[in-house]
Amino acid sequence: MRVAAIIPSYNVAAYLPQAIESVRAQTRAVDEIIVVDDGSSDGSAEVARRLGATCIRTPVNGGPGAARNLGLRATDADVVAFLDADDFWEPGHLAATTALLERHPRAALAFGGVRKFNDEHPDDKRCAPHPPHGADAPLDEPADVFFTLVRENIVTQSAAVARRAALLEAGGYDEGMRHSEDYDLWMRLAMRAPFVAAPGVSTNYRLHDSQASLSTELMVRGWWRARANIRRVAAESGWPQDARARLDDALRQAWESDLRWAWRMCDRRVVEVVLAQRAAVPGADAIAARWSKRLRRFWPFWVPAIALWDLLPQGTKNVLKTPVRTLRGGVVA
């Protein structure tokens, strides 16, 4: 298989050399490196050309979906491996993922585990290595992950290696979306074909203050726009009633999970933003009523209780950890 690495870049020239070098360091060499400079003003195009990558430069910023679609159209490779310009791969990333696609012709996409880190804030809790996505349900064989994806995006963009033809048949990225455009595409792709995952961590995902994904409100709205899109696609494509009922159930589970996540963040605005997505959730009334009641009754005590918890000695926390985990998980209403 011919493999192309596609790197969209927007004003992250400082990180771009590390991304390109990590592609060149792969034990399974790529056939081409395409950098899409999406209207940058920081010299990203010059950096890409200096490092020997093919560079496509757009006059204005069109967003990550449009940039990746440009890269898809610019290559005739069998497989495309996506890498955001501020991330980088471990040397074995392509060898592991492309081997899976070669071994399993039915699989449309392969992905690996992700490690999150932060150069500017090394003590950030998100710096801890994350387990490989899919670790709870091994995907070393092709699997139908559609309903899993509806509940949670298990594929990080920079860890994804996919068949180019399958991406184009699924419609490519929605260029009108600036957040969760990858999640939207993964669900459309998973409606058509199974995914497979390589064991271990092979992608390094950089957290920094300029990231679009760090805007929590926009991120939540992106998740639910993608989920609403997939429900519409299922209806328009004539899915049988039992499959659509299962999709509706997965959407309700996703909403409850997002509400628990927002509650644990101790940010009332985030809880309210998640609650505001109820129009995309079939049968949302009972869930919305329960969470609205919880917000009214318990919020005045919730944040002070968590602040008090953080002040407790570790020994006391260890004794109390089971009931507190239950409370944080949103079980106590």
C-alpha positions as CSV (number, residue, x, y, z in Angstrom):
1,M,0.0,0.0,0.0
2,R,1.1,3.5,-0.7
3,V,0.9,5.8,2.3
4,A,0.7,9.6,2.5
5,A,1.0,11.6,5.7
6,I,-1.3,14.6,5.7
7,I,-0.4,17.4,8.1
8,P,-2.8,20.5,8.3
9,S,-1.1,23.5,9.8
10,Y,-2.4,26.8,11.0
11,N,0.0,29.1,12.8
12,V,2.0,26.4,14.6
13,A,5.3,26.7,12.7
14,A,7.1,26.3,16.0
15,Y,5.8,22.7,16.3
16,L,5.8,21.7,12.6
17,P,9.5,20.5,12.4
18,Q,8.9,18.0,15.2
19,A,5.8,16.7,13.5
20,I,7.6,16.3,10.1
21,E,10.7,14.7,11.7
22,S,8.5,12.1,13.5
23,V,7.0,11.2,10.1
24,R,10.5,10.8,8.6
25,A,11.6,8.7,11.6
26,Q,8.9,6.0,11.0
27,T,10.1,2.4,10.7
28,R,7.5,2.1,7.9
29,A,8.4,4.9,5.5
30,V,5.7,7.1,3.9
31,D,5.5,7.7,0.2
32,E,4.8,11.4,0.6
33,I,4.3,14.1,3.2
34,I,1.7,16.7,2.4
35,V,1.5,19.8,4.6
36,V,-1.6,22.0,4.1
37,D,-0.8,25.5,5.3
38,D,-4.2,26.7,6.1
39,G,-3.8,30.5,5.7
40,S,-1.0,30.7,8.3
41,S,0.8,34.0,8.9
42,D,3.8,32.5,10.8
43,G,5.9,31.1,7.9
44,S,4.5,27.5,8.2
45,A,4.8,27.0,4.4
46,E,8.5,27.9,4.3
47,V,9.2,25.5,7.2
48,A,7.4,22.7,5.4
49,R,9.2,23.3,2.1
50,R,12.6,23.6,3.9
51,L,12.0,20.2,5.5
52,G,11.2,18.6,2.1
53,A,7.4,18.2,2.4
54,T,5.0,19.0,-0.4
55,C,3.1,22.1,0.7
56,I,-0.3,23.3,-0.3
57,R,-1.0,26.8,0.8
58,T,-4.5,28.3,1.1
59,P,-5.0,32.1,0.9
60,V,-7.4,32.2,3.9
61,N,-8.0,29.9,6.8
62,G,-10.7,27.4,5.8
63,G,-10.6,25.2,9.0
64,P,-9.2,21.8,9.7
65,G,-11.8,19.8,7.8
66,A,-11.2,21.8,4.6
67,A,-7.5,21.5,5.0
68,R,-7.6,17.7,5.4
69,N,-10.0,17.4,2.4
70,L,-7.4,19.3,0.3
71,G,-4.8,16.8,1.4
72,L,-7.0,13.9,0.5
73,R,-7.6,15.3,-3.0
74,A,-3.9,16.0,-3.5
75,T,-2.8,12.4,-3.2
76,D,-3.6,9.1,-4.8
77,A,-2.1,7.0,-2.0
78,D,-4.1,4.0,-0.9
79,V,-3.8,5.0,2.8
80,V,-3.6,8.4,4.5
81,A,-2.2,9.0,7.9
82,F,-3.3,12.2,9.6
83,L,-1.1,14.2,11.9
84,D,-1.9,17.6,13.4
85,A,1.1,19.9,13.1
86,D,1.4,20.3,16.9
87,D,1.5,16.5,17.6
88,F,4.0,13.8,16.7
89,W,4.3,10.1,16.3
90,E,6.4,7.4,17.9
91,P,8.6,5.6,15.3
92,G,6.4,2.5,15.1
93,H,3.1,4.2,14.6
94,L,2.7,3.6,10.9
95,A,4.2,0.1,11.0
96,A,1.6,-1.0,13.5
97,T,-1.4,0.6,12.0
98,T,-0.7,-0.1,8.3
99,A,0.1,-3.7,9.1
100,L,-3.4,-4.0,10.5
101,L,-5.0,-2.5,7.4
102,E,-3.0,-4.9,5.2
103,R,-4.0,-7.9,7.3
104,H,-7.7,-6.9,7.5
105,P,-9.0,-5.7,4.1
106,R,-12.5,-5.0,5.5
107,A,-11.2,-2.5,8.1
108,A,-11.5,1.1,6.9
109,L,-9.5,2.7,9.7
110,A,-6.8,1.7,12.2
111,F,-5.6,3.8,15.1
112,G,-3.3,3.6,18.1
113,G,-3.1,4.8,21.7
114,V,-2.5,8.4,22.6
115,R,-0.3,10.1,25.2
116,K,-1.3,13.7,26.2
117,F,1.3,16.2,27.3
118,N,1.8,19.9,27.9
119,D,5.1,21.7,27.3
120,E,4.0,24.9,29.1
121,H,2.5,23.2,32.2
122,P,4.5,20.1,32.9
123,D,2.5,19.5,36.1
124,D,-0.8,19.5,34.3
125,K,-2.7,16.4,35.3
126,R,-3.5,15.7,31.7
127,C,0.2,15.0,31.1
128,A,-0.1,11.5,32.5
129,P,0.1,8.8,29.8
130,H,-3.4,7.8,28.7
131,P,-4.2,4.1,28.1
132,P,-4.6,3.1,24.4
133,H,-8.1,3.9,23.1
134,G,-10.1,0.8,23.0
135,A,-8.2,-0.8,25.8
136,D,-11.5,-1.7,27.5
137,A,-12.6,-3.6,24.4
138,P,-9.6,-4.9,22.4
139,L,-9.8,-4.0,18.7
140,D,-6.9,-6.1,17.4
141,E,-9.5,-7.7,15.1
142,P,-11.9,-5.6,13.0
143,A,-14.9,-4.6,15.0
144,D,-18.2,-2.6,14.6
145,V,-17.5,0.5,16.7
146,F,-20.4,2.6,15.5
147,F,-22.5,2.6,18.7
148,T,-19.3,2.9,20.8
149,L,-18.4,6.0,18.8
150,V,-21.9,7.5,19.3
151,R,-21.3,7.3,23.1
152,E,-17.7,8.5,23.0
153,N,-15.1,9.4,20.3
154,I,-12.5,6.7,20.8
155,V,-10.3,7.8,17.8
156,T,-7.9,10.8,18.2
157,Q,-7.4,12.6,14.9
158,S,-3.6,12.3,14.9
159,A,-3.7,8.6,15.7
160,A,-5.9,7.7,12.7
161,V,-4.7,5.9,9.5
162,A,-7.5,5.2,7.0
163,R,-8.1,4.0,3.5
164,R,-8.4,7.0,1.3
165,A,-11.2,5.5,-0.9
166,A,-13.3,4.7,2.2
167,L,-12.9,8.3,3.5
168,L,-14.0,9.7,0.1
169,E,-17.0,7.3,-0.1
170,A,-18.1,8.5,3.4
171,G,-18.1,12.1,2.1
172,G,-14.8,13.3,3.7
173,Y,-14.8,16.0,6.3
174,D,-17.7,18.4,6.8
175,E,-16.0,21.7,6.0
176,G,-18.7,23.6,7.8
177,M,-17.6,22.2,11.1
178,R,-14.7,23.7,13.0
179,H,-15.0,21.5,16.0
180,S,-15.5,17.6,16.1
181,E,-15.3,17.4,12.3
182,D,-13.2,14.3,12.8
183,Y,-15.7,12.7,15.1
184,D,-18.4,13.4,12.6
185,L,-16.4,11.6,9.9
186,W,-15.5,8.7,12.1
187,M,-19.2,8.0,12.8
188,R,-20.1,8.1,9.1
189,L,-17.2,5.9,8.3
190,A,-18.1,3.4,11.0
191,M,-21.6,3.1,9.6
192,R,-20.0,1.5,6.6
193,A,-17.0,-0.5,7.8
194,P,-15.2,-1.9,10.9
195,F,-12.2,-0.3,12.6
196,V,-9.2,-1.9,14.1
197,A,-6.7,-0.6,16.8
198,A,-3.0,-1.2,17.4
199,P,-1.9,-1.9,21.0
200,G,0.2,0.6,22.9
201,V,0.7,4.3,22.7
202,S,2.0,5.6,19.3
203,T,0.8,9.2,19.1
204,N,1.8,12.2,21.3
205,Y,-1.0,14.8,21.6
206,R,0.2,18.2,22.6
207,L,-2.0,20.4,24.9
208,H,-1.4,24.1,24.6
209,D,-3.4,27.2,25.3
210,S,-4.1,28.1,21.6
211,Q,-5.9,24.9,20.8
212,A,-9.4,25.1,19.5
213,S,-10.4,22.0,21.3
214,L,-9.7,23.7,24.7
215,S,-12.8,25.8,24.2
216,T,-15.1,23.6,26.2
217,E,-18.4,25.1,25.1
218,L,-17.5,24.8,21.4
219,M,-16.2,21.3,21.9
220,V,-19.5,20.2,23.5
221,R,-21.5,21.8,20.7
222,G,-19.3,20.1,18.2
223,W,-19.9,16.7,19.8
224,W,-23.7,17.1,19.6
225,R,-23.7,18.6,16.1
226,A,-21.9,15.5,15.0
227,R,-24.3,13.2,16.8
228,A,-27.4,15.1,15.4
229,N,-25.8,14.7,11.9
230,I,-25.4,11.0,12.3
231,R,-29.0,10.5,13.5
232,R,-30.2,12.4,10.4
233,V,-28.0,10.3,8.2
234,A,-29.4,7.1,9.7
235,A,-33.0,8.3,9.1
236,E,-32.2,9.4,5.5
237,S,-30.4,6.1,4.6
238,G,-33.4,4.0,5.7
239,W,-32.0,2.3,8.7
240,P,-34.4,-0.3,10.2
241,Q,-36.4,0.7,13.2
242,D,-34.6,-1.5,15.6
243,A,-31.2,-0.1,14.6
244,R,-32.5,3.5,14.9
245,A,-34.0,2.6,18.4
246,R,-30.5,1.4,19.4
247,L,-29.0,4.6,18.1
248,D,-31.5,6.7,20.1
249,D,-30.5,4.7,23.2
250,A,-26.8,5.3,22.6
251,L,-27.5,9.0,22.3
252,R,-29.3,9.1,25.6
253,Q,-26.3,7.2,27.2
254,A,-23.9,9.7,25.6
255,W,-25.9,12.7,27.0
256,E,-26.0,11.2,30.6
257,S,-22.2,10.5,30.3
258,D,-21.5,14.1,29.2
259,L,-23.7,15.5,32.0
260,R,-21.7,13.4,34.6
261,W,-18.5,14.7,33.0
262,A,-19.7,18.3,33.1
263,W,-20.8,17.9,36.8
264,R,-17.4,16.6,37.8
265,M,-15.8,19.7,36.2
266,C,-17.5,21.8,38.9
267,D,-18.3,24.4,36.2
268,R,-22.0,25.3,36.1
269,R,-21.7,26.9,32.7
270,V,-20.5,23.6,31.2
271,V,-23.4,21.7,32.8
272,E,-25.8,24.2,31.3
273,V,-24.2,23.9,27.9
274,V,-24.5,20.1,27.9
275,L,-28.2,20.4,29.1
276,A,-28.8,22.8,26.2
277,Q,-28.1,19.9,23.8
278,R,-31.4,18.2,24.7
279,A,-32.9,18.8,21.2
280,A,-30.4,16.3,19.8
281,V,-31.4,13.6,22.3
282,P,-34.6,11.6,21.6
283,G,-36.6,11.0,24.7
284,A,-34.6,13.6,26.7
285,D,-37.4,14.9,28.9
286,A,-37.0,12.6,31.9
287,I,-33.2,12.9,31.9
288,A,-33.4,16.7,31.6
289,A,-35.9,16.9,34.4
290,R,-33.7,14.8,36.7
291,W,-30.5,16.8,36.0
292,S,-32.3,20.2,36.2
293,K,-33.6,19.2,39.6
294,R,-30.1,18.1,40.7
295,L,-28.6,21.4,39.5
296,R,-31.2,23.4,41.5
297,R,-30.9,21.4,44.7
298,F,-27.3,20.3,44.9
299,W,-25.2,22.9,43.1
300,P,-25.0,25.4,46.0
301,F,-23.3,22.7,48.0
302,W,-21.4,20.8,45.3
303,V,-18.5,23.2,44.6
304,P,-17.8,23.9,48.4
305,A,-17.9,20.2,49.1
306,I,-15.3,19.5,46.4
307,A,-13.2,22.4,47.7
308,L,-13.3,20.9,51.2
309,W,-12.5,17.4,49.8
310,D,-9.3,18.9,48.2
311,L,-8.2,20.2,51.6
312,L,-8.5,16.8,53.3
313,P,-5.4,14.7,54.2
314,Q,-4.7,11.9,51.8
315,G,-5.4,9.3,54.5
316,T,-8.9,10.6,55.1
317,K,-9.5,10.7,51.3
318,N,-8.5,7.0,51.1
319,V,-11.1,6.1,53.7
320,L,-13.8,8.1,51.9
321,K,-12.8,7.5,48.3
322,T,-15.6,5.0,47.5
323,P,-18.6,7.1,48.5
324,V,-16.9,10.2,47.0
325,R,-16.4,8.5,43.7
326,T,-20.0,7.5,43.7
327,L,-21.0,11.1,44.3
328,R,-18.7,12.4,41.7
329,G,-20.0,9.9,39.2
330,G,-23.5,11.4,39.6
331,V,-25.1,8.3,41.1
332,V,-26.4,10.2,44.1
333,A,-29.4,12.3,43.1
